[in-house]
């Protein structure tokens, strides 16, 4: 199945959960694309101890997920 996740917010918790969901879907052998729109393109600057967005995005891209901004 092909899945597209569109993120349009700069809330770290929302972005973190989107990457978590996308990584889970990749484990299920789905094709997943994340499209970052608007303020979400600065997702790396929102990384924190509670929401390790950089780590999840790295796992996503290394697992053959596609990331567009």
C-alpha positions as CSV (number, residue, x, y, z in Angstrom):
1,X,0.0,0.0,0.0
2,X,1.2,3.5,-0.7
3,X,0.7,6.0,2.0
4,X,1.3,9.8,2.1
5,X,1.6,11.7,5.4
6,X,1.2,15.5,5.1
7,X,2.5,17.6,8.0
8,X,1.5,21.3,8.1
9,X,2.3,22.2,11.7
10,X,5.4,23.0,13.7
11,X,4.2,21.3,16.9
12,X,7.0,18.9,17.9
13,X,4.6,16.3,19.4
14,X,2.6,16.1,16.2
15,X,5.7,15.8,13.9
16,X,7.2,13.2,16.3
17,X,4.0,11.1,16.2
18,X,3.9,11.4,12.4
19,X,7.4,10.0,12.0
20,X,6.6,7.3,14.6
21,X,3.5,6.2,12.6
22,X,5.4,6.4,9.3
23,X,8.2,4.2,10.7
24,X,5.7,1.7,11.9
25,X,4.1,1.5,8.5
26,X,7.5,1.0,6.9
27,X,8.0,-2.0,9.1
28,X,4.8,-3.4,7.7
29,X,6.3,-3.1,4.2
30,X,4.2,-0.2,3.0
31,X,5.6,2.6,0.8
32,X,5.5,5.7,2.9
33,X,6.1,9.3,1.8
34,X,6.1,12.3,4.2
35,X,5.4,15.7,2.8
36,X,6.4,18.6,5.0
37,X,4.5,21.8,4.3
38,X,4.7,25.3,5.7
39,X,6.2,25.6,9.2
40,X,6.9,21.8,9.4
41,X,9.9,22.1,7.1
42,X,11.9,23.3,10.1
43,X,11.3,20.0,11.9
44,X,15.0,19.5,12.7
45,X,15.1,22.6,14.8
46,X,12.2,21.2,16.9
47,X,14.2,18.2,18.1
48,X,14.3,17.8,21.9
49,X,14.9,15.2,24.6
50,X,11.2,14.5,24.8
51,X,10.6,14.4,21.0
52,X,13.7,13.0,19.2
53,X,12.5,14.0,15.8
54,X,16.0,14.0,14.2
55,X,16.5,10.3,15.2
56,X,13.1,9.3,13.9
57,X,13.6,11.1,10.6
58,X,17.0,9.5,10.1
59,X,15.4,6.0,10.7
60,X,12.7,6.9,8.3
61,X,15.0,7.9,5.5
62,X,17.4,5.0,6.1
63,X,14.4,2.6,5.9
64,X,13.6,3.8,2.4
65,X,10.9,6.3,3.4
66,X,10.6,9.3,1.1
67,X,10.7,12.8,2.6
68,X,9.6,15.9,0.6
69,X,9.5,19.5,1.6
